[in-house]
Amino acid sequence: MTITVGVLALQGGVIEHINLLRQAAASSFSQDNDQITFAFNEVRTTEQLQKCDALIIPGGESTTMAIVARRLGLFDALREFVKVQHKPVWGTCAGLVMLAEEASATKQGGQELVGGLDVKVLRNRYGTQIQSFVADLSLKFLGEDEKPFRGVFIRAPVVEEIISPSSGVEDSHLKKKGKSADGAVEIMGVYKNAAKVGEEQGDEEDIVAVRQGNVFGTSFHPELTGDVRIHAWWLRQVVDSLRHKDLVVRNDRA
């Protein structure tokens, strides 16, 4: 079985994602009994997107990416890929913003969103480019005994609300549980002891990774590290979705 994974090549670390995908595939599937092979392609056209079984939307500037996608005739095709065909999609940083149903702190006039995640994101949570940072994250979906993942945060967004898809209004109880009204949104990672720009560091936890069905999003940039673990985990979820037509969250170390 050959699986084609695209990386939206409008902005951001496209080559970095592809390089880590190749490393992850080599390390995780070299002994696979089903003889799974992967093709990793840059995506700039609707025709290229239509050939993909899964897609990564990398970082960049989300407003600009949306405008370029619209001008290239890609935007509606992206929505169909995510919300109609329900193919596996992962958004990093600006990609997370594009996959959210709502966004705050947008530029004047707002911005167009692909959607797919019943969340509201806050853009540039930690400030400007010069306030970028690296932090250790405990990501349980990688395995209980796994070492922390070094998250690279560059003008990073965070998930500030998990919303009800039916009403568009956040329910505080659902937010605490990390699920939307239909039980679909899962909190996959938080950054602990976060502080807003200009404030002392406190006990707040920011949601920096979420998943809902076929859609996965991270605030940080795994592609800017040499750590293949998230890319390998996501590829396993892609394979699961194609085998079973339904994404199943599981501990792959079990």
C-alpha positions in Angstrom: 0.0 0.0 0.0 1.3 3.4 -1.0 0.2 6.4 1.1 0.6 9.9 -0.3 1.1 12.6 2.3 1.1 16.2 1.2 2.6 19.3 2.8 0.9 22.6 1.9 3.7 24.6 0.3 2.5 28.2 0.6 4.7 29.2 3.5 6.6 27.7 6.4 8.9 24.7 7.1 7.7 22.6 4.1 11.1 20.9 3.5 11.6 20.5 7.2 8.3 18.6 7.5 9.1 16.4 4.5 12.5 15.5 5.9 11.1 14.5 9.3 8.3 12.6 7.6 10.9 10.6 5.6 12.9 9.9 8.7 9.8 8.9 10.6 8.6 6.5 7.9 12.0 4.9 7.7 12.2 4.4 11.4 8.6 3.3 12.1 7.6 1.3 9.0 10.8 -0.4 7.7 9.7 -3.7 9.2 6.0 -3.3 8.5 4.4 -6.6 7.3 1.9 -4.8 5.1 4.8 -3.3 3.0 3.5 0.2 3.5 5.3 2.8 1.4 4.9 6.6 1.5 5.2 9.4 -1.0 5.7 12.9 0.5 4.8 15.7 -1.8 4.6 19.5 -1.8 1.1 20.8 -2.5 0.4 24.0 -4.3 -2.5 23.1 -6.6 -5.9 21.5 -6.3 -4.7 18.7 -8.5 -1.8 17.9 -6.2 -4.1 18.0 -3.2 -6.5 15.6 -4.8 -3.7 13.0 -5.0 -3.1 13.1 -1.2 -4.4 10.7 1.4 -3.3 13.0 4.2 -2.0 16.6 4.6 0.2 18.8 6.8 -0.5 22.5 7.0 2.7 24.1 8.2 3.5 27.3 10.1 3.7 30.7 8.5 1.3 33.7 8.7 -2.2 32.3 8.7 -3.9 35.3 7.1 -1.4 35.4 4.3 -1.7 31.6 3.8 -5.5 31.9 3.6 -5.3 34.7 1.0 -2.8 32.8 -1.1 -4.8 29.6 -0.9 -7.9 31.5 -2.1 -6.1 33.1 -5.0 -4.7 29.8 -6.1 -8.2 28.2 -6.0 -7.1 25.9 -3.2 -9.2 27.2 -0.3 -12.5 25.4 -1.0 -10.6 22.3 -1.9 -8.9 22.4 1.5 -12.2 22.7 3.2 -13.6 19.7 1.3 -10.5 17.7 2.1 -10.9 18.3 5.8 -14.6 18.6 6.4 -16.2 16.5 3.6 -13.7 13.8 2.7 -12.5 13.7 6.4 -8.9 12.9 5.4 -6.2 13.1 8.1 -4.8 16.6 8.5 -2.2 18.1 10.9 -1.7 21.8 11.3 1.3 23.3 13.1 1.2 26.8 14.4 -0.5 28.8 11.7 -1.8 25.5 10.4 -3.6 25.1 13.7 -5.1 28.6 13.3 -6.4 27.7 9.8 -8.0 24.5 11.1 -9.9 26.2 13.9 -13.5 27.2 13.6 -12.9 30.5 15.3 -9.9 32.8 15.9 -9.3 35.9 18.0 -6.6 38.6 17.8 -6.9 38.4 14.0 -5.9 41.2 11.7 -8.4 44.0 10.9 -11.2 42.5 8.9 -10.7 39.0 10.3 -9.5 36.1 8.3 -10.9 33.1 6.5 -10.5 29.7 8.2 -10.7 26.2 6.8 -12.1 24.8 10.1 -12.5 21.3 11.2 -11.6 21.8 14.9 -14.4 23.0 17.2 -12.0 25.3 19.0 -11.3 29.0 19.2 -7.6 29.9 19.0 -5.8 33.0 20.2 -3.2 34.1 17.7 0.3 35.2 18.9 -0.4 34.2 22.5 3.2 34.7 23.6 4.0 37.9 21.7 6.2 38.7 18.8 9.0 36.9 16.9 11.7 38.0 19.4 9.6 36.4 22.3 9.8 32.9 20.7 11.0 30.2 23.0 11.6 26.4 23.5 9.9 24.4 26.3 9.7 20.8 27.4 6.2 19.3 26.9 4.9 16.1 28.4 2.9 14.5 25.6 1.2 11.4 26.9 0.1 10.3 23.4 3.7 9.6 22.6 3.9 7.1 25.5 3.8 7.2 29.3 7.5 6.7 29.7 8.6 8.9 26.9 11.0 11.8 27.6 9.6 15.4 27.2 9.2 16.8 23.7 11.1 20.1 23.1 8.4 22.4 21.7 9.5 25.3 19.5 7.0 28.2 20.0 7.3 31.0 17.4 4.5 33.6 17.5 2.5 30.7 18.6 -1.3 30.4 19.0 -3.1 28.5 21.7 -6.5 27.0 22.0 -8.4 29.4 24.3 -11.8 27.8 24.0 -13.4 24.5 23.1 -16.7 25.3 21.6 -20.0 23.6 21.0 -20.4 23.0 17.3 -24.1 23.4 17.6 -24.2 26.7 19.4 -20.8 28.2 18.9 -20.8 29.0 22.6 -18.2 27.6 24.9 -19.4 25.5 27.8 -17.1 25.8 30.8 -17.7 22.2 31.9 -16.9 20.9 28.4 -13.8 23.1 28.3 -12.5 21.5 31.6 -13.2 18.0 30.3 -11.5 18.9 27.0 -14.4 17.7 24.8 -17.0 19.4 22.7 -20.7 18.7 23.0 -20.4 15.6 20.8 -17.4 14.3 22.8 -15.0 14.9 19.8 -12.3 17.4 20.9 -9.4 15.9 22.8 -6.7 17.9 24.5 -3.4 16.2 23.5 -0.9 18.6 25.1 -0.6 21.6 27.4 2.2 24.0 28.2 2.3 24.4 32.0 3.2 27.5 34.0 2.5 29.7 31.1 2.3 33.5 31.5 0.8 36.2 29.3 3.3 38.6 27.8 4.3 41.2 30.5 3.1 39.1 33.4 4.9 37.0 36.0 4.9 33.3 35.2 2.0 31.6 36.9 0.1 28.3 37.2 -1.9 28.6 34.0 -2.0 25.8 31.5 -2.3 26.6 27.8 -3.7 24.1 25.4 -1.1 23.6 22.7 -2.2 20.3 21.0 -5.7 19.1 20.2 -7.4 16.5 18.1 -10.9 16.0 16.7 -11.5 13.0 14.5 -9.3 13.4 11.4 -7.9 16.7 12.4 -4.8 17.2 14.6 -3.3 20.6 15.6 -0.2 21.8 17.5 0.8 25.3 18.5 4.5 24.5 18.3 6.8 23.4 15.5 7.9 19.8 15.7 9.5 20.1 12.2 12.1 22.5 13.6 13.6 19.8 15.9 15.4 16.6 15.1 12.8 14.7 17.0 10.7 12.4 14.7 8.3 11.1 17.4 5.3 13.3 16.6 5.7 12.8 12.9 6.0 9.0 13.4 2.9 9.0 15.7 0.9 10.9 13.2 1.9 8.6 10.3 0.7 5.7 12.4 -2.7 7.5 12.8 -2.8 8.1 9.1 -2.2 4.4 8.4 -4.9 3.5 11.0 -7.4 5.8 9.3 -6.9 4.3 5.9 -7.1 0.8 7.2 -10.1 1.3 9.3 -11.7 4.5 7.9 -11.7 5.9 11.4 -9.0 7.5 13.4 -8.4 5.7 16.7 -6.3 7.3 19.4 -4.1 4.7 21.0 -0.8 4.4 22.9 1.5 3.0 20.2 3.9 1.8 22.9 1.3 -0.5 24.5 
